[in-house]
Structures are given as C-alpha cells and as structure tokens.
Amino acid sequence: MNLVSGQDQPVSVLSSADEYPPGLFWKDETSIWIITGKEGKLLNAASGDLTALQEELEMDLRKVGQGEIRELTEWVSFREWGLDLAQVLPRKRKEYIRDIVRLNGNLNYRKAIIEEIGQDLEVTDIEKIMDQMTDYQNRLDGVEKMNYEIFSEETVDLLKKLLQEKEENR
C-alpha cells in the first residue's frame, strides 16, 4: 500500500542473480504462485495447469485477503490443490527437514513440506524435528532468537498436530 495515496500497490519480484527462499503465495482464490530460487511458476488449482513465469512476477497480495483465503481453505492440502512439492521443488528428506528447522521459505512452504513428508515420518522423527528446532533456537541470541520463537510457532503447531494424528493412529 502506498502510504501517501492509500492505494494498493502490487508486489514485484524481479528476476535477478539473487536466490529467493522457496515460497507459496496465493494469487487469488484459484491460483498459487510457487517461487523456487530464481524461478517462479503459477499453479491453477482448478485446472491443475502449471505455468512457468516470465522475467517479472507481480503479486497483488491484496486482491483477495490472505487471511480470508487461509480461513476458507485451511483444511485443503496443497496436494489437493494440485501442488506436488516433490515435483516442483525436489529435495531429499534431510533438506526438507533442514528447511523446516531453519524456517526457510514461508509458512506455506513449510506446511507443504510437512504435507509432503508427513506420512513417512514416525512419531520419533517428528519429535526429533521439534527437538532440532529447539536446539537451533537455543543457539541463537537476542533478536534472532526472539524472531525465531515468534515465527516458528505456527510451524511447531503443524508438527504437533501431525504428532497427535500419528499417536492416535498407533
């Protein structure tokens, strides 16, 4: 939002030599931007089409309120939307876990990771990931530690939910 005029401004991510952390962003109620490093793709959840993006990616994050989309679709997995994370951003399980522990990418990315590898995780694996997150946070100092505590909360909640489901299914 432009603070002077009060008008909404689109967010532009320009292609450059910089690597962007992986992220999943809602474009609107049927489309998801998938950012992986220097590349971007658009997933049309209705049709399942995945389109490579050109040089510039414009995301109007205020087109549909993210909170509203999240509230209405929280129960829908990214796989159900047609996103196969292993296809879009193939990584080893160890790398996905490192991204969770270090809070790489955004919350949607970490949620997609948990959905992707969650079925293969045992109760002890989930507990180890949460222990690694605690250890990682304890190695941080000052503002970094405080920020990690704040920004890891929702990811930890997702892991706790998965842990609870696994324990109930024992």
C-alpha positions in Angstrom: 0.0 0.0 0.0 1.2 3.4 -0.9 1.2 5.3 2.4 0.7 8.7 0.7 -2.1 7.9 -1.6 -3.6 4.9 0.3 -3.7 2.9 -3.0 -2.8 -0.7 -3.0 0.5 -1.4 -4.8 1.4 -4.8 -6.4 4.4 -6.5 -5.1 7.0 -7.2 -7.8 9.6 -9.9 -7.6 12.2 -9.2 -10.3 14.3 -11.9 -11.8 17.9 -11.4 -10.8 21.0 -13.4 -9.8 19.7 -13.5 -6.2 18.2 -16.6 -4.9 14.8 -16.2 -3.3 13.8 -18.6 -0.5 11.1 -21.1 -1.6 7.6 -19.8 -1.0 4.0 -20.4 -1.9 1.7 -17.4 -2.2 -2.0 -17.2 -3.1 -2.5 -15.1 -6.2 -6.3 -15.3 -5.9 -8.9 -17.9 -4.9 -7.8 -20.4 -7.6 -4.1 -19.7 -8.2 -0.9 -20.2 -6.3 2.5 -18.5 -7.1 5.3 -21.0 -6.5 8.7 -19.3 -6.0 11.7 -21.6 -6.1 15.1 -19.9 -6.1 15.2 -17.7 -9.2 12.2 -19.3 -10.9 8.5 -18.8 -10.4 5.5 -20.8 -11.5 1.8 -20.3 -11.4 -0.4 -23.2 -10.4 -4.0 -23.0 -11.4 -5.7 -25.1 -8.7 -8.9 -25.5 -10.7 -7.3 -27.0 -13.8 -4.0 -28.3 -12.4 -2.0 -26.3 -15.0 1.4 -25.3 -14.0 2.8 -22.3 -16.0 6.4 -21.0 -16.0 6.6 -17.3 -15.3 8.5 -14.7 -17.3 11.0 -12.1 -16.1 8.8 -10.3 -13.7 6.3 -11.7 -11.3 3.6 -9.3 -10.0 1.6 -10.4 -7.0 -1.2 -8.2 -5.9 -1.4 -9.6 -2.3 -4.5 -7.5 -1.5 -6.6 -8.8 -4.4 -8.1 -11.5 -2.1 -7.3 -11.3 1.6 -4.8 -13.9 2.5 -6.4 -14.3 5.9 -9.8 -15.0 4.2 -8.3 -17.5 1.8 -6.4 -19.2 4.6 -9.5 -19.4 6.8 -11.6 -20.8 4.0 -9.0 -23.3 2.7 -7.0 -24.3 5.8 -8.3 -27.8 5.7 -7.4 -28.3 2.0 -3.9 -29.7 1.5 -1.6 -28.3 -1.2 -1.7 -31.7 -2.8 -5.5 -31.5 -3.1 -4.9 -28.1 -4.8 -2.7 -29.9 -7.3 0.7 -29.0 -5.9 3.2 -31.8 -5.9 6.1 -30.3 -3.9 8.4 -33.1 -4.8 7.9 -32.3 -8.5 8.1 -28.6 -8.2 11.0 -28.4 -5.7 12.6 -31.9 -5.5 14.8 -32.3 -2.5 16.0 -35.0 -0.2 14.0 -35.6 3.0 17.0 -34.3 5.0 16.9 -31.0 3.0 13.2 -30.6 3.6 13.7 -31.1 7.3 16.6 -28.6 7.4 14.2 -26.1 5.7 11.7 -26.7 8.5 14.2 -26.4 11.3 15.8 -23.2 9.9 12.4 -21.7 8.9 13.5 -21.4 5.3 10.8 -20.1 3.0 7.5 -19.0 4.2 4.9 -20.8 6.4 3.0 -22.2 3.3 6.3 -23.7 2.0 6.9 -25.4 5.4 3.3 -26.6 5.5 3.7 -28.1 2.0 6.9 -29.9 3.2 5.0 -31.3 6.2 2.3 -32.5 4.0 4.8 -34.0 1.5 6.9 -35.9 4.0 4.5 -36.2 6.9 3.1 -39.7 6.1 6.6 -41.1 6.0 7.6 -39.6 9.4 7.3 -41.7 12.6 6.4 -40.2 15.9 10.1 -40.2 16.9 11.0 -38.4 13.7 8.6 -35.6 14.4 9.8 -35.4 18.0 13.4 -35.1 16.7 12.5 -32.3 14.3 10.9 -30.4 17.1 14.0 -31.0 19.3 16.2 -29.8 16.4 14.1 -26.6 16.3 14.5 -26.1 20.0 18.3 -26.7 19.7 18.5 -24.3 16.8 16.6 -21.6 18.6 18.8 -22.1 21.7 21.9 -21.4 19.6 20.5 -18.0 18.5 20.9 -14.8 20.5 19.0 -11.6 21.0 16.6 -10.5 18.3 17.3 -13.5 16.1 16.3 -15.8 19.0 13.1 -13.8 19.7 12.2 -13.7 16.0 12.7 -17.5 15.6 10.5 -18.1 18.6 7.7 -16.0 17.1 8.0 -17.2 13.5 8.4 -20.9 14.4 5.2 -21.0 16.5 2.8 -21.9 13.6 5.3 -24.4 12.2 5.6 -26.1 15.6 1.8 -26.2 15.8 1.7 -28.0 12.4 4.2 -30.5 13.7 2.3 -31.0 17.0 -0.9 -31.6 15.0 0.9 -34.2 12.9 2.4 -35.8 16.0 -1.1 -36.0 17.6 -2.5 -37.7 14.5 0.3 -40.2 14.4 -0.1 -41.0 18.1 -3.9 -41.5 17.7 -3.3 -43.9 14.8 -0.8 -46.1 16.7 
